[in-house]
Amino acid sequence: MRFASNIAVLTSDKFPGGTSTALATELPSLAKVGLKTLYCPPLRMFRKQPTNPHLGSAARQLNVGMSFEFRTISARTVVLHNPLIFKFDETANFRIVCENFICVMHENMLYPNGMDRFDYQRIFALLDDIVECRSFIIAPISGVSRACIPPPPTQFRVSGLDWNNIIDSRMIDASPSPQDRRGRHSRPGMEKWPAIEDLRRCFAGGKSFILGADYIRNHDHGLENAEFYDYGDLPVDQFLSLFDFFVYFHSTSWRESFGRVVAEAICAGKLVITHDYIRNTFDGACVYCTPERINDVIAGYLDQPESFVAHVAAAQADMVRFSRAGFEKKWFPLIG
């Protein structure tokens, strides 16, 4: 069968956070293997939002077009970035013809309690109806994502490789004289924030900086030494320069499927303290504990600044697992 192109991407151009950032970073690699078009159908998800500026800018720089009205996607490999785009749609008015269809799981399929997050059985049934392919591959983006994939229908298979985010941030040395300065950032959704008591435990020590605090700032948080910024108030790299410890905890009902904020903080020279389950993605790059132990953990590193520097350096060295070269080595044999 002859295809219109070697590779095409199906997604929404309107994701406000991680999906768009991950795809924008990935585009230079996909362009190497012939990506010419992002297909962004007018589905109900995010329908009133504008194109994510980071994704739009990356596509323009690489001369990758965006198609919003189409009847067929034809390519040897079609990559769906985030099946969540079909969350509010029962049908799709286009078809996909390809050899390899890769469904990249940016969202965990299950909640921590085992419940289905987005009715993925219905979404997979919809995809099964509109996709004509030889190989339907589900690609988790991390170990956390992989653990949340229930047994798929027999016509699908889960890849043995993770379609991980590409992390190509510049590495910044850790401060040789760390201080008790703590920070965290995320988009402002309620699920991204721990209970107020845990938030106080996380940031009750020295000076604290919190970006994405639109939801938190009007609560009785009791954090007198914290500076709060709404989502988008500061560029992330500028914000990360304000502190030494990245303290990242969230609601018990949430799990990060990858945790790009964690990788960004490590690259910026921060020591990351976070949930134990994130070990499934970042191995020994972070310090894993509960909010009750944060003050003791930070005090230990302040007493031994050489250990602080050594931990951050080792964590940054481990980021090679998420390098562009590593991604291309894993996936180009299939999509190249």
URWO-V833946 format. One record per backbone hydrogen bond with DSSP energy under -1.0 kcal/mol. CO is the residue of the C=O (numbers start at 1). NH is the residue of the N-H. Records with the same first field share a line. If there is no record, write none. Layout:
BEGIN
CO = NH ; NH
END
This chain:
BEGIN
5 = 76
6 = 77
8 = 79
9 = 39
10 = 81
13 = 52
17 = 21
18 = 22
19 = 23
20 = 24
21 = 25
22 = 26
23 = 27
26 = 29 ; 30
27 = 31
30 = 35
31 = 34
36 = 65
37 = 9
38 = 67
39 = 11
41 = 43
44 = 47
46 = 49
52 = 56
53 = 57
54 = 58
55 = 59
56 = 60
57 = 61
58 = 62
59 = 64
60 = 63
65 = 38
67 = 40
71 = 95
73 = 97
76 = 99 ; 100
77 = 8
78 = 102
79 = 10
80 = 82 ; 104
82 = 85
83 = 86
84 = 87
86 = 89
95 = 73
96 = 132
97 = 75
99 = 134 ; 135
100 = 78
101 = 137
102 = 80
103 = 139
104 = 82 ; 106
109 = 117
111 = 114
115 = 111
119 = 123
120 = 124
121 = 125
122 = 126
123 = 127
124 = 128
125 = 129
126 = 130
127 = 131
130 = 96
132 = 98
135 = 101
136 = 157
137 = 103
138 = 159
139 = 105
140 = 163
142 = 146
143 = 147
145 = 148
146 = 149
153 = 156
157 = 138
162 = 164
179 = 181
181 = 244 ; 245
182 = 209
183 = 247
184 = 211
189 = 192
190 = 193
191 = 251
195 = 199
196 = 200
197 = 201
198 = 202
199 = 203
207 = 182
208 = 227
209 = 184
210 = 229
211 = 186
213 = 217
216 = 219
219 = 221
222 = 224
223 = 226
225 = 208
227 = 210
229 = 212 ; 213
230 = 233
235 = 239
236 = 240
239 = 242
244 = 271
245 = 183
246 = 273
251 = 254
259 = 263
260 = 264
261 = 265
262 = 266
263 = 267
264 = 268
265 = 270
266 = 269
267 = 172
271 = 246
272 = 287
273 = 248
274 = 289
276 = 279
277 = 280
278 = 281 ; 282
279 = 283
282 = 285
287 = 274
290 = 293
291 = 294
293 = 297
294 = 298
295 = 299
296 = 300
297 = 301
298 = 302
299 = 303
304 = 307 ; 308
305 = 309
306 = 310
307 = 311
308 = 312
309 = 313
310 = 314
311 = 315
312 = 316
313 = 317
314 = 318
317 = 320
318 = 321
319 = 322
320 = 323
322 = 167
323 = 327
324 = 328
325 = 329
326 = 330
327 = 331
328 = 332
331 = 334 ; 335
332 = 336
END
